[in-house]
Amino acid sequence: MADDKSISDHYRHGELLPAIKAALVKPGKSIDRLTPADLAPVDEFHIGGRLATENLFAQLDVSADDHLLDVGCGLGGAARFVADRYRNRVSGIDLTPEYIVTGQTLCEWVQLQNQVALHQGNATSMPFQDESFDGGYMLHVGMNIEDKKGLFQEINRVLRGGAYFGVYDVMRIDPGELAYPVPWATDNSICRLADPEQYRQALITAGFEVSAVNHRRDFALEFLTRLGSKMSAAGGPPALGLHTLMQASTPVKVGNMFDNIVAGYIAPVEIIARKM
Ligand SMILES: C[S@@+](CC[C@H](N)C(=O)[O-])C[C@H]1O[C@@H](n2cnc3c(N)ncnc32)[C@H](O)[C@@H]1O
């Protein structure tokens, strides 16, 4: 697909693993004694980070026997969090090769490589057998995917009947003109936002039942405001953070995202669904 390369180029860092390693070592962390929590500042690439992941998982029925699918897993932070907490297996898929290669090393650093497998590929055409997962989730991914119905049909194909699926994406709330760049797009050429009702309809058409749609605007604004205050008080960001991923463009991307949320144009939204 024409978009695939532009999207993975947008996310590509080039020297990501050495950058993460340097940022961990700087404040004195030892690579031999890391926990998933140590990596959370950089490997949870969505508004609210680990806090948002925990909030979504509190609404899903995960058990140790479940093999879960992480759609657009990025570096695999949520996958490691879940595998560590529930002692289950997670398979992630992501378009950006560097995220997968880096994420695999991060799994080894925290000894979760036997529970978490990360694959490079497109979420709209996955290399997984029909009905192979007991549940799944997607965190801040649909903003780059135009065909939401096709995406959810493909996810539905690989989930077992009755499997749960949680979405936490930035969605369109109002058609106002967005300020760019934002963390998922430098301009509108790879930005594919949809509104919560379009997501809900796409899920239903693909064979899901939707039990909740939770608007997370207030959470997002509080989280981002708190983060900004902490950084001002500390005189800058901590060694490891999403700026390790987004580099010099971080303040402008996060600032524009914040302004777009304040303007009411976009907001993160959770959707809880189940394959019928
Ligand atoms: C903002 S990051 C979120 C990563 C991860 N879910 C997280 O929360 O840390 C968006 C991710 O979606 C991935 N992505 C975008 N379009 C995709 C597609 N069609 N298939 C698979 N991954 C995709 C990107 O490569 C990127 O890693």
The ligand as an SDF file (V2000), in Angstrom:
LIG
                    3D

 27 29  0  0  0  0  0  0  0  0999 V2000
    1.2930    6.0600   18.1360 C   0  0  0  0  0  0  0  0  0  0  0  0
    2.0430    4.5290   17.8160 S   0  0  0  0  0  0  0  0  0  0  0  0
    1.2840    3.4910   19.0700 C   0  0  0  0  0  0  0  0  0  0  0  0
    2.0970    2.2540   19.3220 C   0  0  0  0  0  0  0  0  0  0  0  0
    1.5790    1.3530   20.4460 C   0  0  0  0  0  0  0  0  0  0  0  0
    0.2540    0.8700   20.1790 N   0  0  0  0  0  0  0  0  0  0  0  0
    1.6270    2.0760   21.7490 C   0  0  0  0  0  0  0  0  0  0  0  0
    0.5820    2.5240   22.2150 O   0  0  0  0  0  0  0  0  0  0  0  0
    2.7140    2.2200   22.3040 O   0  0  0  0  0  0  0  0  0  0  0  0
    1.1820    4.0150   16.3410 C   0  0  0  0  0  0  0  0  0  0  0  0
    1.7030    2.6930   15.7970 C   0  0  0  0  0  0  0  0  0  0  0  0
    0.7970    2.2000   14.8120 O   0  0  0  0  0  0  0  0  0  0  0  0
    1.5630    1.5260   13.8490 C   0  0  0  0  0  0  0  0  0  0  0  0
    0.7350    1.3840   12.6390 N   0  0  0  0  0  0  0  0  0  0  0  0
    0.1710    2.3630   11.8970 C   0  0  0  0  0  0  0  0  0  0  0  0
   -0.5290    1.8280   10.8700 N   0  0  0  0  0  0  0  0  0  0  0  0
   -0.4050    0.4750   10.9740 C   0  0  0  0  0  0  0  0  0  0  0  0
   -0.8860   -0.6270   10.2300 C   0  0  0  0  0  0  0  0  0  0  0  0
   -1.6380   -0.4640    9.1320 N   0  0  0  0  0  0  0  0  0  0  0  0
   -0.5630   -1.8670   10.6390 N   0  0  0  0  0  0  0  0  0  0  0  0
    0.2290   -2.0630   11.7280 C   0  0  0  0  0  0  0  0  0  0  0  0
    0.7100   -1.0610   12.4770 N   0  0  0  0  0  0  0  0  0  0  0  0
    0.4050    0.1910   12.1170 C   0  0  0  0  0  0  0  0  0  0  0  0
    2.7860    2.3960   13.6800 C   0  0  0  0  0  0  0  0  0  0  0  0
    3.8520    1.7200   13.0750 O   0  0  0  0  0  0  0  0  0  0  0  0
    3.0640    2.7940   15.1250 C   0  0  0  0  0  0  0  0  0  0  0  0
    3.9500    1.9070   15.7500 O   0  0  0  0  0  0  0  0  0  0  0  0
  1  2  1  0
  2  3  1  0
  2 10  1  0
  3  4  1  0
  4  5  1  0
  5  6  1  0
  5  7  1  0
  7  8  2  0
  7  9  1  0
 10 11  1  0
 11 12  1  0
 11 26  1  0
 12 13  1  0
 13 14  1  0
 13 24  1  0
 14 15  1  0
 14 23  1  0
 15 16  2  0
 16 17  1  0
 17 18  1  0
 17 23  2  0
 18 19  1  0
 18 20  2  0
 20 21  1  0
 21 22  2  0
 22 23  1  0
 24 25  1  0
 24 26  1  0
 26 27  1  0
M  CHG  2   2   1   9  -1
M  END
$$$$
